[in-house]
Amino acid sequence: MSVKNRISLLVLVDSFIVFFSIFIGYFLLNPWVNPFESKFLLASALTIFIAHHAFALSYGLYRKVWEYASIGELTSIFKAVTFSIVAVGAVQSFVLNDVLFRALVITWMLHLLLIGGSRLSWRLFRDILTGNKKQEQKRTMIVGAGQAGTLVARQLLNNTDRGLKPVAFLDDDINKRGLEIYGIRVLGGIEEIIDFVKDNNIERIIVAIPSLGKRETAELMKKVVDTGIRTQTIPLIEDIMTGKLSVTDIQDVKIEDLLGREEIKLDMDKIKDQLTGKTVLVTGAGGSIGSEICRQIARFGPKKLLLLGHGENSIYLIDMELRKTIAPDTELIPVIADVQDYERILEIMTLHRPDVVYHAAAHKHVPLMEGNPTEAVKNNIYGTKNMANAAHIAGVSNFVMISTDKAVNPPNVMGASKRFAEMIVQNMAKRSETKFVAVRFGNVLGSRGSVIPLFKSQIAVGGPLTVTDPEMTRYFMTIPEASRLVIQAGALARGGEVFVLDMGEPVKIVDLAKNLIRLSGYVNDEIEIKYSGIRPGEKLFEELLNEDEIQSKQVFPKIHIGKANPISETELFYVLEKLPEMNNEEIKEVLVALANRKNVETSKLLASSNF
């Protein structure tokens, strides 16, 4: 039915109810009298007819979608009916000199009953039409019977297209247990969730407690995931408050929801001093970390933000994304360039004279770099050298290099090349006015080429999930968290530090795989996990600091300074000169030895490699 026809029908129904109700009310009080012979009642009926439609328009009774009628809509009916009856009473008193009080009370009750009933019939009609669909809906349990949970329940009841039917609430509030909300019973607390899921044939769970802290959320999610039922959640409270998402924007639980890492509180004043109104350059701006650093920087209103990357498509995407939200007084400049091209990098640096540089461009895949050591050297080592030299010449204030936990005691080319890049930055800090620092952290969840997207793609095709070793562990951090800490570390820089981010507790990769399987709505035996063996260059356990570098004191919450000592500048330049002449095996041998050495002269290391 069209909107126009629906409104016309409602007006017609209301007109009939409003006009004849006072006659019916009078007849119920005086059944021996014909009410239609009374001019007094006729005048009253005309008055109430006009008054009702005036108040109906005022309260928008004909603009509401009555298929989803609720307390708000019924309140509008109550007000319109009550004020129209009061208006008729006033007319009877002051114009007609008589008030039929009991008849008006009955008329008021008839209006509420019949007009309210006509509206609710729309909802009943919709429920009858969609009855077959409801039988096909998944039985859903909502964890949290507060405002958010009840809103989710109402939306699911009103919108059958989601394919979810709420049948139970769980809540730790004992005062709510046994009660019903929208006809849905509150069963009990979260500790009994496994029994409740089995007893009620639950097929889907929605967690609706947006105000919980991350640690409490993680503990709750672990209990829910243990049920083996596909679980979804509503957005965080900050996303709801900022209008980024609605309470009813139900989404799948993400693996980071199980980490329990609390939100980072940044030193906003110090970061603003460094970034607001300044020129900032980010290399690798199209990558997972680089693009998130750009998003975080954009919030602080820099004068210029340069997005530097080698791949034009990735730079195009982050450029288009930021242009939708960035402040109008920030100049966004996409730059296609390769960090291995020193002349191009120097040209960019001297042209734009950035105040701060975040160097995130690097090759990061351990097995790939094991097979391509020369590429690791060109990009990770010489690319960093080019960026650092150009930054020094251009008078950059702060230079922040993104490093990795794989730079600690590395058995592989990728980690060794990143440790050598750290040494380049540390040596530059000794002779430059620029504050050169490195920031070291572990794996980031969801980055391109990381284990999470791989596992998700394997689950999508029914498995198996490939895990290298049952004892393999890694540190994990979310991309936004890592990026914020990188920016904070840059603001703390004095020059020469290797900042180390607190990654929390390491996570077993096999546990990660099992959790992802359960989050996807499968039980562990439905998706197979296969062990493929440790790949070339991989370690079972990653470290953030070796024994000589450990410094427990934090300089900022979740940020340490490692005591990582570089080789001398003379040794550094000697190795840089010799690397291009080495073959793949020699590169790996020398870099790994340098990264793991204990006060051994570089010349002896090179000699021992038979170079």
C-alpha positions as CSV (number, residue, x, y, z in Angstrom):
1,M,0.0,0.0,0.0
2,S,1.3,3.4,-0.9
3,V,2.0,6.1,1.8
4,K,-0.8,8.3,0.4
5,N,-3.4,5.4,0.5
6,R,-2.3,4.3,3.9
7,I,-2.7,7.9,5.4
8,S,-6.1,8.2,3.7
9,L,-7.3,4.9,5.2
10,L,-6.0,5.9,8.7
11,V,-7.8,9.3,8.5
12,L,-11.0,7.6,7.4
13,V,-10.9,5.1,10.2
14,D,-10.1,7.8,12.8
15,S,-12.9,10.0,11.5
16,F,-15.4,7.3,11.9
17,I,-14.2,6.4,15.4
18,V,-14.0,10.0,16.6
19,F,-17.3,11.1,15.3
20,F,-19.5,8.2,16.5
21,S,-17.7,7.4,19.9
22,I,-19.6,10.1,21.8
23,F,-22.9,8.8,20.6
24,I,-21.9,5.3,21.6
25,G,-20.8,6.5,25.0
26,Y,-24.0,8.4,25.6
27,F,-26.1,5.4,24.5
28,L,-24.2,3.1,26.9
29,L,-25.2,5.4,29.8
30,N,-28.8,6.0,28.5
31,P,-29.8,3.0,26.4
32,W,-33.5,4.2,26.3
33,V,-32.6,7.5,24.6
34,N,-31.8,7.9,20.8
35,P,-28.5,9.8,20.9
36,F,-28.7,10.9,17.3
37,E,-31.7,13.1,18.0
38,S,-29.6,15.4,20.4
39,K,-28.3,18.6,18.8
40,F,-26.0,18.9,21.9
41,L,-24.3,15.6,21.1
42,L,-24.1,16.5,17.4
43,A,-22.3,19.7,18.2
44,S,-20.0,17.9,20.6
45,A,-19.2,15.3,18.0
46,L,-18.3,17.9,15.4
47,T,-16.1,19.7,18.0
48,I,-14.3,16.5,19.0
49,F,-13.9,15.6,15.2
50,I,-12.1,18.9,14.6
51,A,-10.1,18.9,17.8
52,H,-8.9,15.3,17.3
53,H,-7.6,15.9,13.8
54,A,-5.9,19.1,14.9
55,F,-4.0,17.3,17.7
56,A,-3.4,14.2,15.5
57,L,-1.6,16.4,13.0
58,S,0.3,18.1,15.9
59,Y,1.6,14.8,17.3
60,G,2.3,13.2,13.9
61,L,-0.2,10.3,14.2
62,Y,-0.3,10.0,10.4
63,R,3.5,10.1,9.9
64,K,4.4,7.1,12.0
65,V,5.2,3.6,10.7
66,W,2.6,1.6,12.7
67,E,4.0,-1.8,11.8
68,Y,6.6,-1.0,14.4
69,A,4.3,0.6,17.0
70,S,5.7,0.9,20.5
71,I,5.4,3.0,23.6
72,G,6.4,6.2,21.8
73,E,3.7,5.9,19.3
74,L,1.0,4.9,21.9
75,T,2.1,8.0,23.9
76,S,1.3,10.2,20.9
77,I,-2.2,8.6,20.6
78,F,-2.8,9.2,24.4
79,K,-1.9,12.9,24.1
80,A,-3.9,13.5,21.0
81,V,-7.0,11.8,22.4
82,T,-6.7,13.3,25.9
83,F,-6.3,16.9,24.6
84,S,-9.2,16.5,22.1
85,I,-11.5,15.3,24.9
86,V,-10.4,18.2,27.2
87,A,-11.1,20.6,24.3
88,V,-14.7,19.2,23.9
89,G,-15.3,19.4,27.6
90,A,-14.2,23.1,27.5
91,V,-16.6,23.8,24.6
92,Q,-19.5,22.0,26.3
93,S,-18.9,24.0,29.5
94,F,-18.4,27.5,28.1
95,V,-20.4,27.4,24.8
96,L,-23.1,24.8,25.3
97,N,-23.4,25.4,29.1
98,D,-23.4,21.8,30.0
99,V,-20.8,19.0,30.5
100,L,-21.6,15.3,29.9
101,F,-18.7,14.2,32.1
102,R,-19.4,10.4,32.2
103,A,-20.1,10.3,28.4
104,L,-16.7,12.1,27.8
105,V,-14.9,9.6,30.0
106,I,-16.4,6.7,28.1
107,T,-15.6,8.5,24.8
108,W,-12.0,9.0,25.9
109,M,-11.7,5.3,26.7
110,L,-13.3,4.3,23.4
111,H,-10.9,6.5,21.5
112,L,-7.8,5.0,23.2
113,L,-9.1,1.5,22.6
114,L,-10.2,1.8,19.0
115,I,-7.6,4.2,17.7
116,G,-4.8,2.4,19.5
117,G,-6.2,-1.0,18.4
118,S,-6.4,0.1,14.8
119,R,-2.7,1.0,14.9
120,L,-1.5,-2.1,16.6
121,S,-3.5,-4.1,14.0
122,W,-1.0,-3.0,11.4
123,R,1.7,-4.7,13.4
124,L,-0.4,-7.8,13.9
125,F,-1.1,-7.9,10.2
126,R,2.6,-7.8,9.5
127,D,3.4,-10.5,12.0
128,I,0.8,-12.8,10.4
129,L,2.2,-12.2,6.9
130,T,5.8,-12.9,8.1
131,G,4.8,-15.8,10.3
132,N,6.4,-18.4,8.0
133,K,9.7,-16.4,8.0
134,K,9.8,-16.4,11.8
135,Q,9.7,-20.2,11.9
136,E,12.9,-20.2,9.8
137,Q,14.7,-17.7,12.0
138,K,17.7,-18.7,14.1
139,R,17.0,-18.9,17.9
140,T,19.1,-16.1,19.4
141,M,20.3,-15.5,22.9
142,I,21.1,-11.9,23.9
143,V,23.8,-11.4,26.6
144,G,22.9,-8.3,28.5
145,A,19.3,-7.3,29.5
146,G,20.1,-3.6,29.8
147,Q,19.1,-0.7,27.5
148,A,21.4,-1.9,24.7
149,G,20.1,-5.5,24.9
150,T,16.5,-4.6,25.0
151,L,17.0,-2.3,22.0
152,V,18.6,-5.1,20.1
153,A,15.7,-7.4,21.0
154,R,13.1,-4.9,19.9
155,Q,14.9,-4.4,16.6
156,L,15.1,-8.1,15.9
157,L,11.5,-8.6,16.7
158,N,10.5,-5.8,14.4
159,N,12.9,-6.7,11.6
160,T,12.5,-10.4,10.6
161,D,14.7,-9.9,7.6
162,R,17.8,-10.4,9.8
163,G,16.8,-14.0,10.2
164,L,17.3,-13.9,14.0
165,K,14.6,-14.6,16.6
166,P,15.4,-13.5,20.2
167,V,14.2,-16.2,22.6
168,A,16.3,-15.6,25.8
169,F,18.3,-13.0,27.7
170,L,21.3,-13.6,30.0
171,D,22.2,-11.1,32.6
172,D,24.2,-11.2,35.8
173,D,21.7,-8.9,37.6
174,I,19.8,-11.3,39.9
175,N,16.9,-8.8,40.1
176,K,16.2,-9.3,36.4
177,R,16.2,-13.1,36.5
178,G,12.8,-14.7,35.7
179,L,11.4,-11.5,34.3
180,E,10.3,-11.0,30.7
181,I,11.2,-8.2,28.3
182,Y,9.1,-8.0,25.1
183,G,8.0,-11.5,26.0
184,I,11.6,-12.8,26.2
185,R,12.7,-14.3,29.5
186,V,15.9,-13.4,31.4
187,L,17.2,-16.9,32.2
188,G,20.3,-16.2,34.4
189,G,23.9,-15.3,34.5
190,I,26.8,-15.8,32.1
191,E,28.4,-18.6,34.2
192,E,25.6,-20.9,33.1
193,I,25.7,-20.0,29.4
194,I,26.7,-23.4,28.1
195,D,23.7,-25.1,29.9
196,F,21.3,-22.4,28.7
197,V,22.5,-22.7,25.1
198,K,21.9,-26.5,25.1
199,D,18.6,-26.4,27.0
200,N,17.1,-23.7,24.6
201,N,18.6,-24.9,21.3
202,I,20.4,-21.6,20.8
203,E,21.8,-21.1,17.3
204,R,23.2,-17.5,17.6
205,I,24.4,-15.3,20.5
206,I,24.6,-11.5,20.5
207,V,26.6,-9.8,23.2
208,A,25.0,-6.4,24.0
209,I,27.0,-4.8,26.7
210,P,28.8,-1.9,25.0
211,S,30.0,-0.2,28.2
212,L,32.2,-3.1,29.3
213,G,36.0,-2.4,29.4
214,K,38.2,-4.4,27.1
215,R,39.5,-6.8,29.7
216,E,36.0,-7.6,31.0
217,T,34.8,-7.9,27.4
218,A,37.6,-10.4,26.6
219,E,36.7,-12.5,29.7
220,L,33.1,-12.5,28.7
221,M,33.8,-13.3,25.0
222,K,36.0,-16.3,26.0
223,K,33.1,-17.8,27.9
224,V,30.7,-17.2,25.1
225,V,33.1,-18.6,22.4
226,D,33.4,-21.8,24.4
227,T,29.8,-22.6,23.6
228,G,30.7,-23.2,20.0
229,I,27.8,-21.0,18.8
230,R,28.4,-18.2,16.3
231,T,28.7,-15.0,18.3
232,Q,28.0,-11.4,17.3
233,T,28.3,-8.2,19.2
234,I,27.2,-4.6,19.1
235,P,29.7,-1.7,18.7
236,L,31.8,-0.2,21.5
237,I,30.3,2.6,23.5
238,E,32.6,5.2,22.0
239,D,31.6,4.3,18.5
240,I,27.9,4.6,19.5
241,M,28.4,8.0,21.3
242,T,30.4,9.5,18.4
243,G,27.7,8.4,15.9
244,K,30.1,6.2,14.0
245,L,27.9,3.2,14.6
246,S,24.4,2.4,16.0
247,V,23.6,0.0,18.8
248,T,21.8,-2.1,16.3
249,D,24.8,-2.4,14.0
250,I,25.4,-6.1,14.9
251,Q,28.8,-7.4,13.8
252,D,30.8,-10.6,14.1
253,V,33.1,-10.9,17.1
254,K,36.7,-10.2,16.1
255,I,39.7,-12.1,17.3
256,E,41.1,-8.9,19.0
257,D,38.0,-8.9,21.2
258,L,39.6,-11.9,23.0
259,L,42.9,-10.2,23.7
260,G,41.6,-8.0,26.5
261,R,44.0,-5.1,25.9
262,E,42.7,-1.9,27.5
263,E,42.4,1.2,25.3
264,I,45.6,3.3,25.2
265,K,45.4,6.8,26.6
266,L,47.8,9.1,24.7
267,D,49.6,12.2,25.8
268,M,47.4,14.4,23.5
269,D,49.1,17.7,24.3
270,K,52.6,16.4,23.4
271,I,51.4,14.8,20.2
272,K,49.5,17.9,19.2
273,D,52.7,20.0,19.7
274,Q,54.5,17.6,17.4
275,L,51.9,17.2,14.6
276,T,49.3,20.0,14.6
277,G,50.1,22.5,11.9
278,K,53.3,20.6,10.9
279,T,54.3,18.8,7.7
280,V,54.4,15.0,8.2
281,L,55.6,12.3,5.8
282,V,54.7,8.6,6.0
283,T,56.5,6.0,4.0
284,G,54.7,2.8,3.2
285,A,51.5,4.9,3.6
286,G,49.4,2.3,1.6
287,G,50.3,-0.6,3.9
288,S,48.5,-1.8,7.0
289,I,50.5,0.1,9.6
290,G,51.4,3.0,7.4
291,S,47.8,3.7,6.4
292,E,46.6,3.5,10.0
293,I,49.4,5.9,11.1
294,C,48.1,8.3,8.4
295,R,44.5,8.0,9.8
296,Q,45.7,8.7,13.3
297,I,47.9,11.7,12.2
298,A,45.0,13.2,10.2
299,R,43.1,13.6,13.5
300,F,45.7,16.1,14.8
301,G,45.3,18.6,11.9
302,P,48.8,18.7,10.3
303,K,49.5,21.4,7.7
304,K,50.6,18.8,5.2
305,L,50.4,15.0,5.2
306,L,52.5,13.3,2.5
307,L,51.5,9.7,1.7
308,L,54.5,8.1,0.2
309,G,54.4,4.6,-1.3
310,H,55.7,2.5,-4.2
311,G,52.3,0.9,-5.1
312,E,50.0,3.4,-6.8
313,N,46.8,1.5,-6.1
314,S,47.3,1.4,-2.3
315,I,48.3,5.1,-2.2
316,Y,45.2,5.9,-4.3
317,L,43.0,4.1,-1.8
318,I,44.3,5.7,1.4
319,D,44.3,9.1,-0.4
320,M,40.6,8.7,-1.4
321,E,39.7,7.5,2.1
322,L,41.3,10.4,4.0
323,R,39.9,13.1,1.7
324,K,36.4,12.2,3.0
325,T,37.3,13.0,6.6
326,I,40.5,15.2,6.7
327,A,40.3,18.8,7.9
328,P,39.9,21.3,5.0
329,D,43.1,23.2,6.0
330,T,45.2,20.0,5.8
331,E,46.9,19.6,2.5
332,L,47.0,15.9,1.5
333,I,49.7,15.0,-0.9
334,P,50.0,11.5,-2.4
335,V,53.6,10.7,-3.5
336,I,54.6,7.7,-5.7
337,A,58.2,6.9,-4.9
338,D,60.5,4.1,-4.0
339,V,62.6,4.4,-0.9
340,Q,65.4,2.6,-2.8
341,D,65.7,5.7,-5.1
342,Y,67.8,8.1,-3.1
343,E,67.7,11.0,-5.6
344,R,63.8,10.9,-5.7
345,I,63.6,10.6,-1.9
346,L,66.0,13.6,-1.5
347,E,64.0,15.6,-4.0
348,I,60.8,15.0,-2.0
349,M,62.5,15.8,1.3
350,T,64.1,19.0,0.2
351,L,60.9,20.2,-1.6
352,H,58.5,19.6,1.3
353,R,60.8,19.9,4.3
354,P,58.7,17.6,6.6
355,D,58.9,18.2,10.3
356,V,58.2,14.5,11.2
357,V,58.8,11.4,9.2
358,Y,57.3,7.9,10.0
359,H,59.2,5.3,8.0
360,A,57.0,2.3,7.7
361,A,58.0,1.0,4.2
362,A,59.7,-2.4,4.5
363,H,59.6,-6.0,3.3
364,K,58.2,-7.9,6.3
365,H,57.5,-11.6,5.3
366,V,60.1,-13.9,6.8
367,P,59.9,-16.9,4.4
368,L,59.8,-14.6,1.3
369,M,62.9,-12.7,2.4
370,E,64.7,-15.9,3.2
371,G,64.5,-16.7,-0.5
372,N,65.2,-13.1,-1.6
373,P,67.9,-11.7,0.7
374,T,69.1,-9.0,-1.8
375,E,65.6,-7.5,-1.8
376,A,65.5,-7.4,2.0
377,V,68.9,-5.6,1.9
378,K,67.8,-3.1,-0.8
379,N,64.4,-2.2,0.8
380,N,64.9,-2.6,4.5
381,I,68.6,-1.5,4.8
382,Y,69.4,0.8,1.9
383,G,65.8,2.2,1.8
384,T,66.2,3.1,5.5
385,K,69.6,4.6,4.8
386,N,68.2,6.7,2.0
387,M,65.4,8.0,4.1
388,A,67.6,8.7,7.1
389,N,70.2,10.6,5.0
390,A,67.6,12.6,3.2
391,A,65.9,13.5,6.5
392,H,69.2,14.7,8.0
393,I,69.9,16.9,4.9
394,A,66.3,18.3,4.9
395,G,66.5,19.2,8.6
396,V,63.6,16.9,9.7
397,S,62.9,17.3,13.4
398,N,61.8,13.7,14.2
399,F,62.4,10.5,12.3
400,V,60.6,7.4,13.5
401,M,61.5,4.0,12.0
402,I,59.0,1.1,12.4
403,S,60.9,-2.0,13.4
404,T,59.8,-5.5,14.6
405,D,60.3,-8.0,17.4
406,K,61.9,-10.2,14.7
407,A,64.9,-7.9,15.0
408,V,65.8,-9.6,18.4
409,N,68.2,-12.5,18.1
410,P,67.1,-13.0,14.5
411,P,67.8,-16.3,12.7
412,N,66.4,-14.9,9.5
413,V,67.2,-12.3,6.9
414,M,64.1,-10.2,7.5
415,G,64.7,-9.8,11.2
416,A,68.5,-9.2,10.7
417,S,67.9,-6.6,8.0
418,K,65.5,-4.7,10.3
419,R,68.0,-4.9,13.2
420,F,70.7,-3.5,10.8
421,A,68.2,-0.7,9.9
422,E,67.8,0.1,13.6
423,M,71.6,0.4,13.8
424,I,71.6,2.9,10.8
425,V,69.0,5.0,12.6
426,Q,70.9,4.8,16.0
427,N,74.1,5.9,14.3
428,M,72.4,8.8,12.5
429,A,71.1,10.0,15.8
430,K,74.7,10.5,17.0
431,R,75.7,13.0,14.3
432,S,72.4,14.7,13.4
433,E,70.2,17.4,14.8
434,T,67.3,15.2,13.7
435,K,65.9,13.0,16.5
436,F,66.2,9.5,15.0
437,V,64.4,6.6,16.9
438,A,63.1,3.2,16.1
439,V,59.9,1.6,17.4
440,R,59.8,-2.2,17.8
441,F,56.6,-4.3,18.1
442,G,55.3,-7.7,17.2
443,N,52.5,-8.9,14.9
444,V,49.5,-6.8,14.2
445,L,46.1,-8.5,13.8
446,G,44.6,-8.3,10.4
447,S,47.5,-6.8,8.5
448,R,47.9,-7.9,4.9
449,G,49.7,-11.2,4.6
450,S,49.3,-12.0,8.3
451,V,47.9,-15.2,9.8
452,I,44.4,-13.9,10.6
453,P,43.3,-13.2,7.0
454,L,45.0,-16.5,6.0
455,F,43.0,-18.5,8.6
456,K,39.7,-16.7,7.6
457,S,40.2,-17.6,3.9
458,Q,41.0,-21.2,4.9
459,I,37.8,-21.4,7.1
460,A,35.8,-20.0,4.2
461,V,36.6,-23.0,2.1
462,G,36.1,-25.5,4.9
463,G,39.7,-25.8,6.0
464,P,42.1,-27.1,6.9
465,L,43.9,-24.4,8.8
466,T,47.6,-24.6,8.5
467,V,49.7,-24.0,11.7
468,T,53.4,-24.5,11.5
469,D,53.9,-25.9,15.0
470,P,51.7,-26.6,18.1
471,E,54.1,-24.6,20.3
472,M,54.4,-21.6,18.0
473,T,53.7,-18.4,19.8
474,R,53.6,-14.8,18.8
475,Y,52.9,-11.4,20.3
476,F,49.8,-9.6,18.9
477,M,48.5,-6.1,18.8
478,T,45.7,-4.4,16.9
479,I,46.7,-2.1,14.0
480,P,45.2,1.1,15.6
481,E,46.9,0.3,19.0
482,A,50.3,-0.2,17.3
483,S,49.9,3.0,15.3
484,R,48.9,5.1,18.3
485,L,51.9,3.9,20.3
486,V,54.2,4.6,17.3
487,I,53.0,8.2,17.2
488,Q,53.3,8.5,21.0
489,A,56.8,7.0,21.0
490,G,57.8,9.6,18.3
491,A,56.6,12.4,20.6
492,L,58.8,11.0,23.4
493,A,61.9,10.9,21.2
494,R,65.2,12.4,22.3
495,G,67.3,10.7,19.7
496,G,68.9,7.2,19.4
497,E,66.3,5.2,21.4
498,V,64.8,1.9,20.3
499,F,61.3,2.1,21.8
500,V,59.7,-1.3,22.5
501,L,55.9,-1.5,22.8
502,D,54.3,-3.7,25.5
503,M,52.7,-6.5,23.5
504,G,51.1,-8.2,26.5
505,E,51.2,-11.9,26.8
506,P,52.2,-14.1,23.8
507,V,49.5,-16.1,22.1
508,K,49.8,-19.7,20.8
509,I,49.0,-19.7,17.1
510,V,47.0,-22.9,17.4
511,D,44.8,-21.3,20.1
512,L,44.3,-18.4,17.7
513,A,43.2,-20.9,15.0
514,K,40.8,-22.7,17.4
515,N,39.2,-19.4,18.5
516,L,38.7,-18.2,14.9
517,I,37.0,-21.5,14.1
518,R,34.6,-21.1,17.0
519,L,34.0,-17.4,16.2
520,S,33.0,-18.5,12.7
521,G,30.3,-20.7,14.1
522,Y,32.0,-24.1,13.8
523,V,33.2,-26.5,16.4
524,N,36.9,-27.5,16.3
525,D,36.3,-31.0,14.9
526,E,34.4,-29.5,11.9
527,I,37.4,-27.6,10.6
528,E,40.7,-29.5,10.6
529,I,44.0,-28.0,11.8
530,K,47.1,-29.3,10.1
531,Y,50.7,-28.8,11.2
532,S,53.0,-27.9,8.3
533,G,56.3,-27.5,10.1
534,I,58.4,-24.4,10.9
535,R,59.3,-22.5,7.7
536,P,62.8,-21.3,6.8
537,G,63.9,-18.5,9.1
538,E,61.1,-18.8,11.6
539,K,61.4,-19.0,15.4
540,L,59.1,-20.8,17.8
541,F,59.0,-17.9,20.2
542,E,59.5,-14.2,19.4
543,E,61.2,-11.7,21.7
544,L,60.9,-8.0,22.1
545,L,64.2,-7.5,23.9
546,N,67.3,-9.8,24.3
547,E,69.0,-10.3,27.6
548,D,71.4,-7.3,27.1
549,E,68.5,-5.0,26.1
550,I,66.0,-5.6,28.9
551,Q,65.0,-2.4,30.7
552,S,61.8,-3.0,32.6
553,K,60.9,0.6,33.4
554,Q,58.3,2.2,31.2
555,V,58.8,5.7,29.9
556,F,55.1,5.8,29.1
557,P,52.3,3.3,29.7
558,K,53.0,0.3,27.4
559,I,56.3,1.9,26.0
560,H,59.8,0.8,27.1
561,I,63.2,2.0,25.9
562,G,65.5,-0.9,25.0
563,K,69.2,-0.7,25.5
564,A,70.0,-1.9,22.0
565,N,73.6,-1.0,21.1
566,P,74.6,-0.4,17.5
567,I,77.8,-1.2,15.8
568,S,80.2,1.7,15.3
569,E,79.7,4.1,12.3
570,T,83.0,2.9,10.8
571,E,81.8,-0.7,10.9
572,L,78.4,0.3,9.7
573,F,79.7,2.0,6.5
574,Y,82.1,-0.9,5.9
575,V,79.2,-3.4,5.9
576,L,77.1,-1.1,3.7
577,E,79.9,-0.9,1.2
578,K,80.4,-4.7,1.1
579,L,76.8,-5.9,1.1
580,P,76.2,-5.3,-2.7
581,E,79.1,-7.5,-3.5
582,M,77.8,-10.5,-1.5
583,N,75.7,-13.4,-2.7
584,N,72.5,-14.6,-1.0
585,E,74.2,-17.0,1.4
586,E,76.9,-14.5,2.4
587,I,74.3,-11.7,3.0
588,K,72.3,-14.0,5.3
589,E,75.4,-15.2,7.2
590,V,76.8,-11.7,7.8
591,L,73.6,-10.0,8.7
592,V,72.4,-12.7,11.1
593,A,75.9,-12.7,12.7
594,L,75.9,-8.9,13.1
595,A,72.4,-8.8,14.6
596,N,73.3,-11.5,17.1
597,R,76.9,-10.6,17.9
598,K,78.4,-10.1,21.4
599,N,81.1,-7.4,21.0
600,V,82.8,-9.1,18.0
601,E,84.6,-6.9,15.5
602,T,82.8,-6.6,12.2
603,S,86.0,-7.3,10.2
604,K,86.3,-10.6,12.0
605,L,82.7,-11.5,11.3
606,L,83.3,-10.8,7.6
607,A,86.5,-12.8,7.6
608,S,84.8,-15.7,9.3
609,S,82.2,-15.7,6.5
610,N,84.9,-16.4,4.0
611,F,83.9,-13.3,2.1
